[in-house]
Amino acid sequence: MKITKVETFLVHWGDVSRPAEAAFGAATAVVAVHAGGLVGLGEASPMQGGVASLQVIARDMAPALIGADALDHAVILDRLLHKLIKLGPDGIVTGALAAIDIALWDLKGKAFRQPIYKLLGGAWRTRIPFYASIGRNDTRDVDGVVKTVEARLKAEQPSAIKIRWDGARGEIDRDIAGDIAKAKAVRRLVGDGYPLAFDANNRYSIGAAIRVGRALEELGYVWFEEPVEYYHPKAMGEVAQRLDITVSAGEQSYTLQSVAALIESGVRMVQPDIVKMGGVTGLMQCAALCHAHGVEFVPHQTQPSIGNAANLHVLATHMRATRPAELADGWSRCADTFVNAPKPDGGCLVVPDGPGLGLVVDEAMLARRRVDLKG
């Protein structure tokens, strides 16, 4: 099954009559790999619009892919990684490889007429509980946070809620008392037994993280995500070891080695993202690493279509799942393009069961939302 063509483009989420605005804005970064009359779709990390990873694919990876057998999956990925190893392995290169990996799995599933989860060994479940991941709480007052959480609860009926802080990086320890007040207000809203998580998004020093973490313990929150800067695994581990609440990290990890460093530091819940962590292949390797160390494997995933669907295929095969899957703000933003993208259904997301990723594309809408990048 020879690869004949590789395309890279954005699928923008905004006003369909003004696609040019999406070039560096809100969009899904897509690679389409053509082989044997089939097309496999993959998604790159959305960092900076995903443009950098797509450009690496178009310029440095696509020429090496043409003529390769799409079923020589592992060989292809290893060759591409080592072709560009001095640009990686973290960051743009690995994000590009994640997109290609997902596309190759989509192709493989279509070739064998099986969903990806079947090729991975089968599903323990195809209905996966989800948590609503609610961001921008740094910009809201306490009342605004409560109203936003209440609206998501009513609209989506999630199995759990995560409140997230998305402010500018580097603003450390800006409003500790205010953050705790918001956490208290959300607990009052949902009651004592409802599962809650708190994503600090790297906002605290070690001391402040421990202070906030202890408050979250008293409030019954179930995990505390990225309390300190993610690139300091020892600091993350120190916070994890000094608190009873589960401290999680890993959404910024691109390699097994960086995940291993978090585990060695003391982190006991790892959250790699499929569009950064080597795609389906990388996420499965990470699941094995977590199992070997007795660590919870709870992937991060905020993309609404390709990335989310690929993530669910992996989670379906994971016997030891301990937490719900993530469903972030704006999950419906590609609903008119990927017409059967997973959506809330009784507190769960349903894994697509068609060949490959199982996503059905509205080709006419895709053409309207597509933005081709200029070299």
N, C-alpha and C positions, 0 to 999 in steps of 0.2 A: 504494500500500500504506500506508494511513493508520494511524498509531499510535493505538490506542484505550485503552491502559491501561499504566501503569508501576508496577511493584511493587518494593519494597525490603524485604529481610529477611536474617536470618542463618541459616546452616546450621551448627549446632553440632556439635562432634566428640566430646563427652563421653558420659556415661551417658544413653542416650536416654530414660530414665524421669525425668530431671531437667533438662529443657531450659532452665528459667529461669536456671540457673547460667551459661549461655553469653552472656547479654546483653552483657557487656563482656569476655568471655574468649576462649577458643580457638574460633574460628568462621570460616567463609567468608562474606564480605560480598557479597551477591548483588543484582543488579538484573535484573528480568525485564521486557522490553519486548514488548508484544503488538501485532501488526499483521497484517492479512490472514488471520486465523485461525491464525497461527503465533506462537511465543514465542521470543525471543532472550535468551540468558543472558549476563550480564557479571559481572565481579568487580572490586571496589574494593580499594585498598591495605589490607592488614590492620593498618596502624598504629592503635593504640588500638582494636582490634577492627573497624576499618572503619566504625564507627558514625557518625563525623562526616561522612564522604563520603556515606554513605547518607542522612543527614538533609538534606544539601544537595540531593541528587537529589530526595528526596520533597517538600521544601518549595519549592525555587527552580528546579528544572529540569523536573520532571514536568509542571507546568501548561503550560510552553512546548512540550513534546513532543507533547501530545495534539492530534491533528488534523494533525500534520506527516506528510509522506511519508517513510517509513523509508529510501527510496532516495536522498533528498536528504541523504545522510550528511554530507558535508563542510560543507554550509551549516548543518545542525543544530549541528554541533560548534562552528563559528566563532561562531554566534549565542549559544550557551550560554556560551562562554568570555568573550565581550565583554559579555554581560549581567552577569557576575559578576567582571569583571576586577579590581575593587578588592579582592577577596578572594584573588586569585591573582597570577600564574598558577601559582606553585608551591604544592604541598601539597594541601589538602583538595579544592579545586576541580578540579585536574588529575587527582587520584585518582578523583573522581566522573566526570569526562569519559572517563577510561580505561575505566571500567566500562560506560558507555553505548556507547562505541566498539566494545568487544568484543561487546556485545549486538546492535548494529546489523550487525556482520559476521556474527554467528551467524544473524540474521534473513535477511540477504541470501543467505547460503549455502543456507538452507532454502528460500527462495523460488525460487532457481535450481537447487535440488537438486544442489549441488556443495559439496565441502569448501572451506573458506576458502583453503587453499593453491592450489587451482585458480583461484580468483578473483584471487589475487595474481600469477598467471602460471605456476603449475606448480611441482612439487617436483623438486629435484635428488636428494633422498633422502627416504624415509618411515620409515627406521630411523635414529635419531639416537643416536650414542654419548652416554652420560651419565657424569657424575662424582658420587660420593656426597659430599654436603656435610654434614659432621659437626660439630655445634655443642656448646656447653657445656663445652668443654675447659678453660676457666678454672676450673671447679669440680672437675676431676679431677686426681689426681696422675699422674705419668708412667705408672705401671702401668695406671691406669684409662683413660688415653688409648689406650694400646696395645691393651688388651682391647676397647675400643669399636670401634676401627678394624678390628681383626681380625674382629669379629663382622659388621660391615657388609660386609667383603670376602667372607666366606663366604656371607652371605645374599643379596647382590645382584650380585656379580661385576661391579662397576663398571669403566669404562674408565680412571678416575682417581679420586683421593681429594683432597678439600679439608678440612683441619682448621681449625676456626673458633672464635674467642673471642667469647663473648656477654656478657661482664660489664657492670657498670654503666658507662655513659658518663661520662667525666670522670676515671676512675681511670687516669691516664696513667703509663706506665713502671713499673707496679706490680711486675712480676716478669720482667724481661728474661731473666735467666739460666734461670729455670724454663721460660719459653716456648721458648727455644732447646733446652733439654734434651728437651722434648716433641717438638719437630721432629726432633731427632736420633733419638729412639727410634722414631718412625714410619718414618723412612728405614731404620733397621736392620730393622724388621719386613717392609717390602715389597720391599727390595732396591734396587740402584742404578738399574735401568732404569725403574722404575714411575713414572708421572707423579703428582707431588704439588703441591698448592698450599696456601698459608697465608693465611688471612683474619684480619687483625689487628682488624678492626672498630673502627678509629679509636683504638687503644690507645696510640699512641706519640707522643712528640715527634719532631721532625725528626732529631735526633742519634741517638736510640734506634732509630728506624726504619731508619736507615742501618746501624747496628750489626747489627740483626736481619737486615736484607736481605742483608748480606754473609755472614752465617752460612748463610742459606738458599741463597745462590749456591753456597757450598762443598758444601752437601748436595744440590745438583741439583734444587731445587724449581723449578717452571716459571713460577709467578706468585705475586706478593705483593699481596694485596688490601687496599685502604683502610688503609694503614699509619698515616696521620695523619687528623685530623678532616676529614671530607668537605667541610665548608663553607669550607675553606681551599685553593682550587685551586692557588694559587701554592706552598704548602707541599707539596702532593701532587706537583706538577710538579718541585719541587726534588729530592724523594726519587727520583722516576722518572729524572731526568737524571743522578743521581749513582750509580745502581746499574745493573748489567748485567741482573739479573733483571727480567722484565716486571712493572711496577707497574700495577695495575688499579684503577678506581674508576668510579662512576656509578650505583650502585644507588639512591642517594638523589636522583638527578636527576629533575626533572619536566618540563624544557623542553629544546628543542634548544639554546637559548642557554647553559644551564648545562653541557650536554655539550660544546659548542664551547669553553667556558672551560677545561674539563679538558684538551681536546686542545691548545689554545693554550699551556697551562702545561707540556706535555711528556708527559702521560699517553698511553700508546700501546696500551692495552687498555681499552675502554669497556664497562661492564656495566649498561645501563639495564634497568629492570624494566617489563614490559608493563602491570602494574596501577598504575603510577605515571606512566610515560612515554607517556601518550596512547593506550594500547591498541595494537591492531594497526596503526592508522594511524601513531601516533607512533613505534612501534618500526621500521616500515619507513622512515620519514623519517630516523631515527637511523642505520639501516644505510647509507643513502645518504650521510649526512654522514661516517660512518666511512670508507666507500670513497673518498670524495673526498679524504680526508686520509691515506689509507694506514694507518689505525688498525684494530686488531682489534676486531670486534664480537662480544661474548660475553655475551648477556643474563643478568642475575640473575633467578631465579624460584624461590620457595620454596613456592608454593601447590600443593595436591595435585590440583586438579581443573580448574576453569574457566581459571584463570590459566596453569597448566602446559600445558593443551591448546592455548590460544591462542598461547602462546610457541612451541610445537612447530610450529604451522602456519607461523609466520613463519620459524623456523629452516629448515624444509624448503625454502623458496624461496631461501635464502641460499647462493649458489654459493661464496663465499669463507670458509665456516666453518672456523675454525682450532682450536677447542677443543670439548670435549663440552658438552652441556647440563647444567644443574644439577638434581639430585634431592636434596632436603633431608630431614632427619629427619622421620619421621611421614608419609611420602608416602601411606600406606595409610589415613589417618584418615577419608577420605570414600568408601572403597571400597564401602560398602553403599548409598550414595546415587547416586553417579555410577559406574554399574556397570562401565563400560569405560574408566575413567580410565587414562591410560598408566601402566604399571608396568614394572619391570625385566624385560628379556627378552634374555638373552645379552649383557649389557653395553650394551644399547640401549633406547631408548624408541620405541614405534611410534606414529606420528602417526595419530589417528583419521581414518577415510576416509569417514565418513557426511556428510550435508549439514551445512553450517555448521561448528561446532566438532566435530561428530560424536559428542558425548557422549550416552549413553543414561541417562536419569534413572529411578530407581525411585521413582515418584510416591508410593507408600505410605510409603516410608522418608523421602522428602523432607518429607512432611507431619508425620512424627514428629519430625524434626530441625529443622524450621523454627521460627524465633523472629521474630515480627513486632515491630518497634520501635514504641514508643508516642511519639506526637508531643509 
